[in-house]
Amino acid sequence: MSNPAETETRDLLILGGGLVGMALALAAAKQGLTSHVIDRADPAELTKEGFDDRATAISTASWHLFRNIGIAEGLEEFACDIASIAVTDQNKPGRLDFTPEPHEGTLGRMFPNRRLRLAMFEAAAGEPLIHWASQAEILERARDEFGTSATLADGRVLKGRLMVAAEGRGSPTREEAGFTLAHWDYKHRAVIAGLTHSKPHGNVAWEIFYPAGPFALLPMKDDANGTHRSSLVWTVSEEDGRAVTKLGDRAFLAEVQKRMGDILGEVTNVGARSSWPLGFHHTAKITDTRLALVGDAAHGIHPIAGQGLNLGLRDVGALVEVLADGARIGLDPGDAQLLKRYENWRGLDSFMVSLATDGLTRLFGVPGKTASAVRRLGMSAVQRTPMLKTFFMDEARGVSGALPELLKA
């Protein structure tokens, strides 16, 4: 017997049930908008221990979104505040510190990805306005002026008024729609691992720049035994990436220790390692007939500033606000005017963030002593200019620009 929810034409047909897709479904539900969420993955696989050692920095604005969709309370105990960010060029003198005033709060919070997924999946499971089709393969997507549909491998056809592509970097929906994509491969990989270390991190996130790429140490909450923990995101060249991931634990640990110096004392243990290719892409537009792109489907950036997911959550906040405003005056979610408003709102902001992170990547990747001296001169100038530091901290918090209501306190 078929589930009545499956035969219902819902407001949103969300393709991709990762962090951005699920946040969109939850935010939409808070505004009374219904959705089908279709995802290939098995939720049990995505949330099992050890599946993914990655951790994510959640900006202040994204945390407001989590509060507004009702998942912040359950996540609070897993949060590790980022009290300040320290930036250095190869650990040489001339360090740049971003430390907000006490009344300004933190620069964000670190969470294990697994915990973010669990919080969203649990909230979605209890939300009647969300119909979630997991472990589902899409055979066919259809859009016309009247509506959208997705035909699944098991024969089900799910229908919606607006199709939203939230499938990540390789979005098949975006490819099928023929969107023009500006993209380049950095020929680098991010090697990710959890570390335990002898000194407390003091809630400081470190970004140490080497010519081969940034070496980031992100503070994580101490474990139950009081062991100090951080998340490592180490950018290496494509050819070195394979070698680095194959190193034995002892050799890998020695390489990590060499690059971080004594910042966190002695590295005592390294968790499971994974590596991810790095590239940049940006679409010329983010909407089409009854279609909107969100998150990495629209813009993939370098993890240098930790803004990838936060940028996607800004898309979520803007799209839901536009759709809720439209619903109040009786407009269909697929209305072309609404989609134009979403595109105008998000296009420039996401492009500027993408451009800035790409520029940083290139600036710090220039080898040689002269380049390093120029960088450190620039960093010391920023260090002495409060207005510039405030600008960078607002960007890190995600509170600059025209912010959607859902991302406000």
Secondary structure, 3 states (H helix, E strand, C coil): CCCHHHHCCEEEEEECCCHHHHHHHHHHHHCCCCEEEECCCCHHHHCCCCCCCCEEEECHHHHHHHHHCCCHHHHHHHCEECCEEEEEECCCCCCEEECCCHHHCCCCEEEEHHHHHHHHHHHHHCCCCEEEECCCCEEEEEEECCEEEEEECCCCEEEEEEEEECCCCCCHHHHHHCCCEEEEEEEEEEEEEEEEECCCCCCEEEEEEECCEEEEEEEECCCCCCCEEEEEEEEEEHHHHHHHHHCCHHHHHHHHHHHHCCCCCCEEEECCCEEEEEEEEEECCCEECCEEECHHHCEECCHHHCCHHHHHHHHHHHHHHHHHHHHHCCCCCCCHHHHHHHHHHHHHHHHHHHHHHHHHHHHHCCCCHHHHHHHHHHHHHHHCCHHHHHHHHHHHHCCCCCCCHHHCC
